[in-house]
Amino acid sequence: MGAFTLTEDAIDGRTGCYGTDGYDDIEEGTSVTVYDGAGDITATGILGTSTYAGGLCVFDIAIDDVPTGEKFYQVEVSHRGKVHLTADEAEAGKLSVSLG
């Protein structure tokens, strides 16, 4: 579906990178929730494999079985607020979210 980038307080660990301090909820396996246009949950996934480079921690977003037919979606990582994207953006894997 896309990528999530943590731009502050990222640490490169042995099994991937993760957030610290106020970002300690951000790591591989953190929940990702997809909502439809009405705000109902339609799919869930996780932050997948992470890469640490230059102080940034970049995660793949892994979400299976997102239903089609919506004009737009809302995506939320952990409890960090929703971002909006069109169905075309979602299907093309163009979700790009950053925090920090």
C-alpha positions as CSV (number, residue, x, y, z in Angstrom):
1,M,0.0,0.0,0.0
2,G,2.9,2.4,0.6
3,A,5.4,3.6,3.2
4,F,5.5,5.2,6.6
5,T,8.6,7.3,7.6
6,L,9.5,8.2,11.2
7,T,11.7,11.3,11.0
8,E,12.5,11.9,14.7
9,D,13.8,9.7,17.5
10,A,14.4,6.7,15.3
11,I,16.8,4.0,16.5
12,D,18.4,1.3,14.3
13,G,17.9,-2.0,16.2
14,R,19.1,-5.5,15.5
15,T,15.8,-6.6,14.0
16,G,14.7,-3.3,12.4
17,C,14.3,0.2,13.5
18,Y,11.9,1.7,15.9
19,G,10.8,5.0,17.6
20,T,11.8,6.2,21.1
21,D,10.6,8.8,23.5
22,G,7.2,10.1,22.2
23,Y,7.4,7.7,19.3
24,D,7.9,4.5,21.2
25,D,4.7,3.0,19.7
26,I,6.2,3.0,16.2
27,E,8.0,-0.3,15.3
28,E,7.6,-3.3,13.0
29,G,4.2,-4.8,13.7
30,T,2.5,-1.6,14.8
31,S,-1.2,-1.6,13.8
32,V,-2.4,0.1,10.6
33,T,-6.1,0.6,10.2
34,V,-8.0,1.4,6.9
35,Y,-11.3,3.2,7.0
36,D,-13.8,3.7,4.2
37,G,-15.4,7.0,3.2
38,A,-18.0,6.7,6.0
39,G,-15.3,6.2,8.6
40,D,-16.0,2.4,9.2
41,I,-13.0,0.1,9.6
42,T,-12.6,-2.0,6.4
43,A,-9.2,-3.6,6.8
44,T,-6.3,-3.8,9.2
45,G,-2.6,-4.4,8.7
46,I,0.8,-3.6,10.2
47,L,4.0,-1.7,9.7
48,G,6.2,-4.2,7.9
49,T,9.9,-4.4,7.3
50,S,11.8,-1.3,8.3
51,T,15.0,0.4,7.0
52,Y,17.1,2.9,8.9
53,A,19.0,5.5,6.9
54,G,20.3,8.9,7.8
55,G,18.3,9.1,11.0
56,L,15.0,8.1,9.3
57,C,13.1,4.9,9.9
58,V,11.1,3.8,6.8
59,F,8.5,1.1,7.1
60,D,6.6,-0.8,4.4
61,I,2.9,-0.8,5.1
62,A,1.4,-4.2,4.8
63,I,-2.4,-4.4,4.5
64,D,-4.2,-7.4,2.9
65,D,-7.8,-7.6,1.6
66,V,-8.7,-3.9,1.4
67,P,-12.1,-3.9,-0.2
68,T,-12.5,-2.1,-3.5
69,G,-15.3,0.2,-4.6
70,E,-14.6,3.2,-2.4
71,K,-13.7,6.7,-3.8
72,F,-11.3,7.3,-1.0
73,Y,-9.8,5.8,2.1
74,Q,-8.5,6.9,5.4
75,V,-5.4,5.2,6.9
76,E,-4.2,5.5,10.5
77,V,-0.9,4.2,12.0
78,S,-1.2,3.3,15.7
79,H,-3.3,6.2,17.1
80,R,-1.5,8.9,15.2
81,G,-4.4,10.4,13.2
82,K,-5.9,9.6,9.8
83,V,-4.6,10.5,6.4
84,H,-6.7,10.5,3.3
85,L,-6.0,9.0,-0.1
86,T,-8.0,8.3,-3.2
87,A,-8.8,4.7,-4.3
88,D,-6.4,5.2,-7.3
89,E,-3.6,6.2,-4.9
90,A,-4.2,3.3,-2.6
91,E,-4.3,0.8,-5.5
92,A,-1.1,2.2,-6.9
93,G,0.7,1.9,-3.6
94,K,1.1,5.7,-3.3
95,L,0.5,6.0,0.4
96,S,3.3,8.0,1.8
97,V,3.0,9.1,5.5
98,S,5.6,10.7,7.7
99,L,5.7,11.4,11.5
100,G,8.1,13.5,13.5
